[in-house]
Amino acid sequence: MIERPEWKSLTQIVGSEHVLADPYDLDRYSGDALTPSRAFGAEAAFERLADLVVRPGSTAEVSQVLAWAQDAGTPVIPYGGGTGVMGGVLPVRGGVILDLRRLNRILEINPLDMTATVEAAVVLEDLEDALFERGLMPGHDPYSVPIATVAGTISTNGVGYRAGAHGPMGDQVVAMEVVLPDGRIITTRSVPQYSSGPNLNHLFIGSEGVFGVITRATIKVFRLPESQVFAAVDFESFDQGFRASAELHALGIRPTLLDLTEDEDRIRLYLLFEGFREGVTAQEKRARQVCSEFGGRDLGPEPTLDYWADRHESAENYKRTALGKSRKERWNRRRARGFDYLHLGLPVSQVLEYRRQAEKILSSYRVRVVEYAIWSRPELFSMMVVPEEDGDDDFRKNFGNAVERVLTLAQDMGGVMEYCHGVGIKLNHLLAREMGVGHDVIRQWKQTLDPANILNPGKLGM
Ligand SMILES: Cc1cc2nc3c(=O)[nH]c(=O)nc-3n(C[C@H](O)[C@H](O)[C@H](O)COP(=O)(O)OP(=O)(O)OC[C@H]3O[C@@H](n4cnc5c(N)ncnc54)[C@H](O)[C@@H]3O)c2cc1C
């Protein structure tokens, strides 16, 4: 049994300066980058604010806070960078926001093991800077590098620009230290593969903090590439660009960056090859040949060089104008006119058919797709959608219905409604539909680990 500091106050555990109850703090912590205008039907989740914000400074303090919360029956919501776009940190039943940002030390960089061990809330950019000095880099490079944390990105299993070669954030995880809902601490072992029982890292990857609070992680790191080759190719149709991307993947070519984007101006494939010189040369040569076979027009490196240089701009902007500000300020910066950005995962064989059916549905709701994309691998398909008309509540409801129809279409075609941002409050109502009996299983795990449902309640459909 764990030793509990019986009803020790939170102030005693973390120090009074790390317990915040000011209405301004409660407001700004009670949400992330999701705005009510994109929450379609889940707007009520924004009504409840946190009762307290608690800022632990060590794993032991996290453990004591959770043990206290079990006794008190108080919800606890893990909070990393607060940059999630699905409302994963919303305190839908009140309680304590557990701000982990004091856990921000880089504990070890090991160039032989090719790993870095860090505390939960190290910001990706800080890790990147520290690795760079040692000739290394992380494998996860989302737009949100300047603002998102290591444990937050593990908890949403995010995808970034280098996922073509290195996979999503979950693939980078080697080991973790996690505080369970009752305060016990578990650690997994720092080896990439074992067959002595299931790999418990997967209980926490993409689980949005409902099964435990990650306090440390050991993640893979990579050598700075010996060679980098940028390429850009235009296609006449999305289908051609998609088929070229699928062929690259089937051949086993793994560009670090693979981004096929169709917008109002063009259909362009952005590619970056990285690694040891001979490997890069061979991959890029064959990739150019494949693209040309599918009708691609080689544009040289410049478009991708520009794209690469600007890739974190939206997050720099978010950091300047929104991060840490009141919810009203964050919500007001969004354009009043609705838009949504959907990230569907589908079998390769279904992607183009999905696009056709989704387009038909969206146009029947007078919703326009302003961007289509494939990111990192052919199964990962996204659409940026906007309603044709500005509008009142009825228009927004119509827009929300259109979005829901295409999310469930992806499920019905054997895919998933979201590939990198998690479920949060926005997609909560659709998770059981997607997982089927699998959802019963995760509910049973939750019941076993957290019978009083104190850790991030109201998330993952629980
Ligand atoms: C401008 C911008 C650009 C973005 N670009 C991308 C992108 O390219 N790719 C991408 O995948 N996402 C992107 N996102 C979304 C966001 O950055 C990611 O979802 C990110 O993974 C969230 O990290 P965070 O540290 O901010 O987590 P938070 O928002 O704080 O939390 C996310 C979830 O994880 C849980 N959590 C946080 N810390 C812990 C912990 N220590 N233990 C257990 N659970 C925890 C929270 O409870 C919540 O459910 C972007 C967001 C913005 C605002």
The ligand as an SDF file (V2000), in Angstrom:
LIG
                    3D

 53 58  0  0  0  0  0  0  0  0999 V2000
   -0.0320   26.6840  -33.1040 C   0  0  0  0  0  0  0  0  0  0  0  0
   -0.1980   25.2190  -32.8170 C   0  0  0  0  0  0  0  0  0  0  0  0
    0.3870   24.2830  -33.6570 C   0  0  0  0  0  0  0  0  0  0  0  0
    0.2460   22.9080  -33.3970 C   0  0  0  0  0  0  0  0  0  0  0  0
    0.8700   22.0050  -34.2110 N   0  0  0  0  0  0  0  0  0  0  0  0
    0.7800   20.6800  -33.9530 C   0  0  0  0  0  0  0  0  0  0  0  0
    1.4340   19.7210  -34.7750 C   0  0  0  0  0  0  0  0  0  0  0  0
    2.1280   20.0390  -35.7270 O   0  0  0  0  0  0  0  0  0  0  0  0
    1.2940   18.4030  -34.4830 N   0  0  0  0  0  0  0  0  0  0  0  0
    0.5650   17.9850  -33.4070 C   0  0  0  0  0  0  0  0  0  0  0  0
    0.4900   16.7770  -33.1760 O   0  0  0  0  0  0  0  0  0  0  0  0
   -0.0720   18.8730  -32.6250 N   0  0  0  0  0  0  0  0  0  0  0  0
    0.0240   20.2010  -32.8560 C   0  0  0  0  0  0  0  0  0  0  0  0
   -0.6160   21.1130  -32.0410 N   0  0  0  0  0  0  0  0  0  0  0  0
   -1.3820   20.6620  -30.8940 C   0  0  0  0  0  0  0  0  0  0  0  0
   -0.5720   20.5710  -29.5910 C   0  0  0  0  0  0  0  0  0  0  0  0
    0.6270   21.3040  -29.6360 O   0  0  0  0  0  0  0  0  0  0  0  0
   -0.2870   19.1130  -29.3070 C   0  0  0  0  0  0  0  0  0  0  0  0
   -1.4970   18.4270  -29.0840 O   0  0  0  0  0  0  0  0  0  0  0  0
    0.6630   18.8600  -28.1460 C   0  0  0  0  0  0  0  0  0  0  0  0
    0.9640   17.4970  -28.1730 O   0  0  0  0  0  0  0  0  0  0  0  0
    0.1140   19.2220  -26.7870 C   0  0  0  0  0  0  0  0  0  0  0  0
    1.2090   19.3500  -25.9030 O   0  0  0  0  0  0  0  0  0  0  0  0
    1.0700   20.1990  -24.5630 P   0  0  0  0  0  0  0  0  0  0  0  0
    2.3330   20.0390  -23.7990 O   0  0  0  0  0  0  0  0  0  0  0  0
    0.6610   21.5750  -24.8370 O   0  0  0  0  0  0  0  0  0  0  0  0
   -0.0860   19.3860  -23.8350 O   0  0  0  0  0  0  0  0  0  0  0  0
   -1.4120   19.9090  -23.1190 P   0  0  0  0  0  0  0  0  0  0  0  0
   -2.2550   20.6580  -24.0620 O   0  0  0  0  0  0  0  0  0  0  0  0
   -1.0440   20.5770  -21.8500 O   0  0  0  0  0  0  0  0  0  0  0  0
   -2.0990   18.5070  -22.7750 O   0  0  0  0  0  0  0  0  0  0  0  0
   -2.5390   17.6440  -23.7770 C   0  0  0  0  0  0  0  0  0  0  0  0
   -3.1530   16.4040  -23.1250 C   0  0  0  0  0  0  0  0  0  0  0  0
   -2.1420   15.6680  -22.4560 O   0  0  0  0  0  0  0  0  0  0  0  0
   -2.4070   15.5770  -21.0540 C   0  0  0  0  0  0  0  0  0  0  0  0
   -1.1150   15.7660  -20.3930 N   0  0  0  0  0  0  0  0  0  0  0  0
   -0.2900   16.8350  -20.4280 C   0  0  0  0  0  0  0  0  0  0  0  0
    0.8230   16.5980  -19.7080 N   0  0  0  0  0  0  0  0  0  0  0  0
    0.6910   15.3420  -19.1880 C   0  0  0  0  0  0  0  0  0  0  0  0
    1.4910   14.5360  -18.3330 C   0  0  0  0  0  0  0  0  0  0  0  0
    2.6610   14.9610  -17.8640 N   0  0  0  0  0  0  0  0  0  0  0  0
    1.0580   13.2950  -18.0110 N   0  0  0  0  0  0  0  0  0  0  0  0
   -0.1410   12.8430  -18.4710 C   0  0  0  0  0  0  0  0  0  0  0  0
   -0.9580   13.5720  -19.2560 N   0  0  0  0  0  0  0  0  0  0  0  0
   -0.5300   14.8100  -19.6190 C   0  0  0  0  0  0  0  0  0  0  0  0
   -3.4000   16.6930  -20.7630 C   0  0  0  0  0  0  0  0  0  0  0  0
   -4.2330   16.3820  -19.6500 O   0  0  0  0  0  0  0  0  0  0  0  0
   -4.1960   16.7440  -22.0590 C   0  0  0  0  0  0  0  0  0  0  0  0
   -5.1770   15.7520  -22.0610 O   0  0  0  0  0  0  0  0  0  0  0  0
   -0.5060   22.5010  -32.2860 C   0  0  0  0  0  0  0  0  0  0  0  0
   -1.0940   23.4420  -31.4390 C   0  0  0  0  0  0  0  0  0  0  0  0
   -0.9370   24.7960  -31.7000 C   0  0  0  0  0  0  0  0  0  0  0  0
   -1.5730   25.7830  -30.7630 C   0  0  0  0  0  0  0  0  0  0  0  0
  1  2  1  0
  2  3  1  0
  2 52  2  0
  3  4  2  0
  4  5  1  0
  4 50  1  0
  5  6  2  0
  6  7  1  0
  6 13  1  0
  7  8  2  0
  7  9  1  0
  9 10  1  0
 10 11  2  0
 10 12  1  0
 12 13  2  0
 13 14  1  0
 14 15  1  0
 14 50  1  0
 15 16  1  0
 16 17  1  0
 16 18  1  0
 18 19  1  0
 18 20  1  0
 20 21  1  0
 20 22  1  0
 22 23  1  0
 23 24  1  0
 24 25  2  0
 24 26  1  0
 24 27  1  0
 27 28  1  0
 28 29  2  0
 28 30  1  0
 28 31  1  0
 31 32  1  0
 32 33  1  0
 33 34  1  0
 33 48  1  0
 34 35  1  0
 35 36  1  0
 35 46  1  0
 36 37  1  0
 36 45  1  0
 37 38  2  0
 38 39  1  0
 39 40  1  0
 39 45  2  0
 40 41  1  0
 40 42  2  0
 42 43  1  0
 43 44  2  0
 44 45  1  0
 46 47  1  0
 46 48  1  0
 48 49  1  0
 50 51  2  0
 51 52  1  0
 52 53  1  0
M  END
$$$$
